[in-house]
Amino acid sequence: VSVHVDIGNYSFAVADYVVFALMLVVSAAVGVYYAWADRGQRSSGDFLMGGRRLTALPVSLSLTASFMSAITVLSNPAEVYRYGASIGFYGLSYIITIVVTSEIFLPVFYRLAVTSTYEYLELRFNRATRLLGTVLFIVQTILYTGIVIYAPALALNQVTGMDLWGAVISTGVVCTFYCTMGGLKAVVWTDVIQLGVMLAGFLSVIVRSVVLQGGVFPIISDSEQGGRLNFWDFDTNPLRRHTFWTVTIGGAFVWVSIYGINQAQVQRYISCKSIGHARASLYINLLGLWSILLCSVFAGMCLYSVYKNCDPWTAGLVSAPDQLMPYLVMDILGNYPGLPGLFVAAAYSGSLSTVSSSINALAAVTVEDLIKPYTNMSEKHLSWISKGLSFAYGALCIGMAGLASLMGGILQAAVSIFGVIGGPLLGLFTLGILCPFANSKGALSGLLSGLVVSLWVGIGAQIYPPPPEMTLPLPLTTDGCNFTTANSINWTSTALPVQPNYITTAPVHNLNSRPVLADNWYSLSYLYFSPIGTIIAISVGLIVSLFTAADFCFVLFPLKVMRRTGKLDLTKDREKKFGNTNPAFCDVELDLTKSRIPT
């Protein structure tokens, strides 16, 4: 079977630009609406938390959209195309994530009525822990956000011919505009719209592929014959890139660090008007996560079914795997003006929803953690500062996109660092919530140890990529390609066809120069970076807390001490010997005005 490849005649039509522009205009209009509707509300709480009056449904859709970025829209299908559908097991890790978040983290943050999650760290440990947590969050978020803006723009520009910096700056400016004008309410409602656009973009590709291939079953059959339905891989080897265990367990740690403690997600569900609405928003959001996952996995199967005999990447028609999905869109939807624009709008909707959540979260932690404790400003002034910070962080994120364009191969490294930093932070919060005797010395040493170890393995994995027998890319062929004219590929780079990286054994270092750690420690599945950081942070934190407790014997033998001294008075002993109690789980009602540490 030969595949006719000629998409040189297709490029973005006027209708495509109109669809893309319409998505940006609607997003901006939401910001204007909420700026006008809430013009009488002047507190920073109204701007950053939506007045804590949001309901479950819009919050749940916003939660789904927030971390389903353009990287999901473009990379997940390419992942299925190259490595198979085992990422479908993320569906199980989502269940673990939502249950853990709603039962452990949500009650703490909701009862404390905090704006920044890092306020909890000062209540539980001390101010140094809070500041370190805040700084780590700001660094990881700005890094990640620049990539989320730039990576899809690059992939789409090289395939559709859409102006790269025009798209980066227009999406960045619109995003900054509605965050600055409308605050959290605008972010939540634009996320709802953008989630709809993302699903519509996926469905347009899926429906057209199903029509072309003659139904759903031929696509599933092609994927099965090509080895893409590799679900039943229960290999426990932690060096294997994707198996049932790495995706389910490792993925659960990554997603709990996002849903449980990441300011962008926590800020949404604690802005609900009741804890019932907050819990409901998490569980409804689970349906949204499954929908996006199902669409992205099936889109990857469609991609394989269409190009099973002629791989555009091996043939040199695209220069990176992230361009496969836009290439498919231009190939099968190029004759339908407006539909390629819908898919591009879907990819950028993923970017906008992630970036807007990040800008809003960055403004919130800066006001609550770095400004409020050290100044005595009125609510009106804080509200204006919140808006100014939203604008400043928006500009900074566009600047980071410019920096990302110069970083080249470090893009993937920075995305990994997002998980590398999230793991130790998850360990820190878990230590505070679940371990009553953990103290501030244990917390700080645990966080720093977890960070050092997870950065070590994360950076080592970038310098010494794992060998192909651990990543197991699936075979691709160009036997069925039938190129008609040389002009058909003039819109991509005219360099020699790019060979897939699994043909070479070690892209940077030959096998003789690889250190001892390269083939075991550095070759760990990237999904285990987060669990390593979490487990190290908790373990070190517990050990240091035990050895620095004033009454070491009490921690080890509490019953014996109680019998010897009579009645145990925890209210006296707790502060002196074990660090602060966990405020969210106190027996008595918590008075935040008194329990906050004075500034």
N, C-alpha and C positions, 0 to 999 in steps of 0.2 A: 504494500500500500504506500503510495507516495503522497506526501503532504505538500500542497502548493503554498508557498510562503511568499507573499508580496504585500507588505503593508506600507510600501513607500508612498502609495497614493493617498493614504489616510493621514490626516492630521486634525488637530483641534478645529472644529467648525465654529461658526458664530454661536450656534445653539448651545454648544458645549460651554463656551465662555459665559453665556447668559445663565445657564444652570448653576455654574460655579459662583458667579457673582450674586445670584439670588440667595444662595446659602449664606454668603457673607453679609448681605443686606439684612436678611431676616435676623441673623445673630446680633447685628448692631442695633436693630430696631428693638429687640428685647431689652437691651441695656438702656436705651432711651426711655422705654416705657416704665421700667422700674425706677429709674432716676426721677421721673415725673411723679409716679404713683407714691413713692416714699419720700417726697421732698420735705414732708413735715417731720420726719424722724431724723434726729441729729446725733444719735449715740453711735459709738464705734461698734457696739453689740448688734445694733440693727443692721449696720453695713456688713459686718464680718460674719454674723450668725443668722441673718434673716429674721432678727427679733425672736428667735427660737419658737417660731410659729408655723414651721413647714409641716406638710403631711407626708404620709408614707409613700404614696405612688410616685410623685415627681422626684423625691429623694432617692428612691430605689433605682429609677432609670438613670439619674445622675451618677449614682455610685457605679452602675454598670459602665457608663460612658467614660468615666474619669480615667481609668487605666487601660481601657481598650483603645490604644492609640493607633496612629497610622502604621506603626510597626506591626500591630496585630493584623491590620487589613492587608498589608503587603507581605509580611514575613511568614505568617502562619501558613497560608497556602503554599508558599515556596518551600517551607519546612516539610509539609506533607509530600510535595512533589519529589523532594530529594531524599527524605529519610523515612517516609511512611507516616501513617495516621496514628502512631502511638501517643501523640500529644493530645489525643482525645481523652486520655486519662486525667487531663486537667479537670474534667467534669467531676471526678471523685475528690480531687484536692479542693475544689470550690466548696463541696459539702462540708469537709472538715473545717475549712476556713470560716464559713458562716456560723457553724455551731460553736466553735471556739470563741469567735469574736462576740457573738450575742450572749454567751454565757459567762465569759471571763472578763473581757475588756469593756464591752458596752456598759454594764452596770456601774463600773468604777467611774468612767468618765462622765456618764450621765448624772449620777448622784452628786458628783463634785461640782457640776455645772461650770466646768472650766471652758475657756475659749481655746487656749493652747494646751495640747496634750502634755507639754513639757512642764506646765504648772504642777502637774502631779508629782514630777520628780523632785521639785523643791519641797512640796508638802511631805513627801515620803522620805527623802534623803536630805539633800542640802542644795544650796544655790549653785555651787560649782557643777554638780551633776546636771542640773537644769540647763545651765549655759552651754555645757559641752554637748548635750543632746540637741539643743537648738542649733548650734553651729554646724553639727554633722548633718542635720536635716536640711539646712539652707544650702550647704555645699552639694549634697547629692541631688537636690531638687533642681538647682540651677544647671548643673551638669546635664542631667537627664532631659530637662526641658529644651535646651539648645539642640540636642540630638533629635528629639521628637519633632521639632520644627524643620530641621535641615534634611534628615535622612529621607523622608518621603518626597520632599521637594526635589531632591537630586534624582531619585528613581523615576519620578513622573516626568521631570524635565527631559531626561535622556530618551524617554520613549515617546511622549506625546508632543514634545517640542514646546511645551508651555514654559514661558520665561521663568527661570529659576528664582532670581532675586525678587522679581515682581510678585511671585507667589509667596515667598518667604515673608517679605515685608508687608504685603496686603493682609495675610492671615495674622501676622504678629500684631499689626496695628489695630485690626478689628477686634482681636481678642483682648488687647490691652484696653481698648475703648469701652467695651461692654463690662469688663471687670471693674474699671475705674468708675463708670457711671452708675451701675446697678448693684454692685456688691454680690453677696452670696445668692440672693434670689435670682439675679440675672444669670449667674453661672449655672445654677440648677436648671432653670427653664431652657437655656440654650443647650445644655447637655441633653435634655429630653428631645429637642428637635434634632440635634446632631446624631443621637442614637438611631432615630428613625431614618435619617439620611444614610447612615452606615449600613443598616439592614437593607434598605432599598438598593444601594450600590451592589452589595453582595448578591441579592436576588436577581438583579438584571443580568449579571454574569452567569449565575447558576442556571436560570431559565433558558438563556440563549444556548448555553453549552448542552443542556439536556435536549433541546430541540435539534441541535446539530448532530449529536451523537445517537439520536434515536431513542431517548428515554433514560430513566434513572438507572435501570438494571445494566445496560451496556457499560455505563461509567463505573459502576461497582465491580462489574466483571473484569474490565480493563485494569482497575486498581488491584484487584485480587491477583490477576495473572502477573502483574508487574511487581508483586510483593509489597504493595503499599498498605495493605490491610494487616500490618504486623502488630496486632493488638496483644496477642498471647505471648508476650515476651516477659517471663517472670525471672529472668536471670538476676541474681542478687549482687553481681559484681558491681561495686560502686564506681568503677572506672568506665563502665558503659554509659554512653551519653544519654540515651533515652530508653528506659525500660519501664515496666509497670511501677517498680519501686521508686526509681528516680523521679518520675513525673508525679506520682501520687504523694509520696512522702516529702521529697525535696520541694515539689511545687506547693505543697500545703504550707511549708515554712515561709517560702517567698511570699505567698498571698496573705498569710496571717500577718506578716510584717507590714503589708500594705493596708489591709482592712483593720487590723487590730490596733496599730499605733501610728500609722502615717497620718499626719495632720490633715492632708487633703481629704481623706476618707472619713476620719473621725469627726471632723468639723461638720460634715454633712449630716450624719445620723444623730449627733447630739444637738443639732439645730431643729429637730422634730419637736412637736408640741407636747409629746408624752413619750415615756419609755416604751409603751406599747407600739406607738407609731414607729419608733426607732427600730425595734426588733422586727416589725413587719417589713420595714424598708429593706432590711438585710435579706430576709427570706424571699421577698418578691424579686430583689436584685439577682438572686440565684437563678431565676428563670431567664433573666436577661443575659447573664453570663453564659448559660448553656446555649441560648439562641445564637449568640455571636460565635461561640466555639464551634457549634454544629455547622454554621454557615462557612466559617473559615476553613474547617477541615474538609467539608464537601467541595468547596471552591478549589482546594488543592487537588482533590480527586478529579475534578473536571479538568484542571490544568494538565494533569498527567494523561487523562484519557485523550485529550485533543492532541497533545504533543508526544504521545508514546513512541512514535516512530521517527520523530524529528525534534530533538531537544534544542531549543533556541540558544541555550546557554553554551553547550558544547560547540554548537555551530558558529558561535561568535556573534549572533544576532543581538544578544544583550550582554552587557559586561559585568553584571552582578545578579545574584539570585533574586534580589528585591525587585528587579525590573521585569521578572517573569509575568507577574500578575497584570501590570499595566500593558505589557506586550500582548497578552491574551485579549485584554479589553479592546485594544486598538485593532487586533486581528479579527475578532468575531463581532464587535459592535461598531466598527468604523463606518459601516453603511447606514447606521441609525443615528443621525445627528441628535445630540442631547444626552445619549446614554453614556458615551465615554466621559462626558462632563459630569454625569451623575456619579460615576465611579470615582473620579478625581475628587468631587465634592465629598464623597464618603471617606476617602483617605484623609482629606484635610479636616473633615469633621472630627475624625479620631484625634488629629493633632490639636485642634481647637479645644476640645473637651478636656484633654489632658493638661494643656498649657494654662487654660483658664482656672482649672482646679488648683494648679500649682501656684499661680500668681496670687490667688485669693488666700491660700494657705501660708505662703511666704509673708504676705502682709499681716496676717493674723499673728504668726509667731513673733514677728519683729515688734509689733505693737505691744503684745502681752508679755513677752520675755525680755525684750531689750529696751523698751521705752517706758512702759507703765511703772515697773518697779523702781525706776530711778528718777522719775519726774512727778510733778503734781499738776497735771493738765486737766482742763475741763473736758467733758464728754464731747462737746462740739469741736474742740481742737483735735482730740483724738480721732474723731470721725474724718476730719480733713486730712490728718496725717495718714490715716488708713488709705484714703483715696490717692494721696500722693505716692505712697509706697506701692500701691497697685500699678500706678503708671510707671514708676521707676523700675520695678521688677519686670514689667512687660518689656521695657526698653532693654534691660539687661539680658532677658531671654533671647531677644532678637540678636543682640550682640553675641551671645553664646552660639547662636546658629552660624554666625559669621566665623567664629573660632572653630566650630565643628567642621566647617568646610576646609579648613587648613590642616585638620588632624588626620584626615585620611583613614588609615587602618586602626586608629585608636578609638574610632566610634564604638566598635563592639566592646572594647575594653571599658569605656565609660559606662555603657549599659550594664556590664557585669558589676562595676563598682556600685551601681544603684542597689543591687542585691547584697553586695559585700558589706555596705554600710547598714543596710536594713536589718541584717541578721543580729549583729551585736546590740543594736538598739532594742530589738525584740527581746533579747536575753535580759537586758536591763529592766524593762518594764515587767517582764514575767517574774524576775527576781523580786521586785518590789511588791507585786500583787500576791504572789503565791508563797513567798518565804517570809514569815513574820519577823524572824530574827536577823534578816539581812540588814546591814548598816551602810552608811555612806562610804566608808573605806572599801568595803566589799563591792559596792555598786560601781565606784569609779575604777577600781582595779579590774573588775570583771569586764566592764565596757572597753577599756583600753586593751586588755588581753585579747578579747574577741575580735576587736578591730585589727590588731596587728596580725593575728593568725589568718583571718579571712582575707586581708589585703595581701598577705604573703602568698596564699594559694591562688588568689584571683589574678594577681600580676604575673606570678610564675606560669599560670596556664596560658596567658597571652603571649609570653616570651617563648614558651616551649609548647606549642599546640599538641594535643593528644594525637597519638598515631591513628591512622585510618581504621585499623581493626577494632578500635574502641568506638569510633563515631559511626562506623558501618553505613556510609552513604550507599544508596541503592543504585543499580546500573541504569544508565541512560544511553540512548542510541541516536545516531543521525543517519542511519541507513536509508530512511524513507524520505529524506529531504530532497526537494526539487526546486532549486533556485532558478527563477526565470531570467532576471536581469541583474546586472551588478548594481543598478540604481536602487534596487529594492531594499538595500540596507544602508543607504547613504545617510540616514538620520542617526546612526550610531557611530561609534568611533571606527575608523577605518583600519585599526590595528589588526594584527593576526588574530584568528579566533582564540578566545580565552579558554584555556583548558580548565576543567573543574579541579579544585584544589586537592581532590583525593587521589589524583594520578601521581602527584609527588608525595614522597614519604614524609618529609619534614620541610615545610616552606622556608624556614629561617636557618635552621641548624641541621647539619648532617647528623646521622645517628651516632657517630663516634664522639661528637662534641656535646651530646646531651648529658647533663649531670644525672647522678643516681636518682635524684628525686623526680626527674622529668617523667619517667614512665610509671610512677605510682601516685605520688602526692600531687604533682601538677596535672596529672591526667584524670583526676577526679571529675565526675560529671559536674558541669557548671551549676546544676540545680542543687548540688550539695554545699555550695559556698555559704549559703544563708544558714542552713542547719549547723554547720561547723561554727560560725560566728555566734549563733544563739547558745549552743551547748557549752562552748568555751566560756562565754560571758557568765552564764549561770553557775557553772562549776567553780570557776575562779572566785566569783562573787560569794558563793556559799563558804568556800574554804577560808577566804580572808575574813569574812564576817565571823566565822567560828573562832578564829584565832585572835581577833581583835575585840571580841566581846569582853566586857568588864568581868562578868562571872562566867568563865568558860565551863565550869562544872554544871551550871544551871542548864546551859544549852544541851549538854550531853545527857545529863541525868535529872530532868526536871522533877520527876516524882519523888526521888530520894531527897532532893533539896526541900520540896514542899513538906515532906514528913518531918524533916529535921527542924524547919523554922516555923512550922505552924501554917497559918493562913498566908497565901501568896497574894500580895497586892500588886497587880499588874500595872496599875496607873502610876505607881511610884517607880517600879523597876524598869518599865518599858523604855522610857525616855533616856534613863541613865545608862542602861546596859545594852540595849539592843537596837538603837536607832529608833526612828519614829514609828508609831503604829500606822497601819494602812488606813487612811481617813475614810475611804469609801466603805469599809466594812466595820466601822465602829458600832457598838451597841446603841450608843446614844445618838441623837440627831446631831448632825454636823453643822456647826455655825461657822460658815466660811470666813466671815469678817474677823472672827477671833483666831481661827486656825491658820490663817495665812501668816507666813513668817514676816515680821515687820521689816520694812525697807529703810 
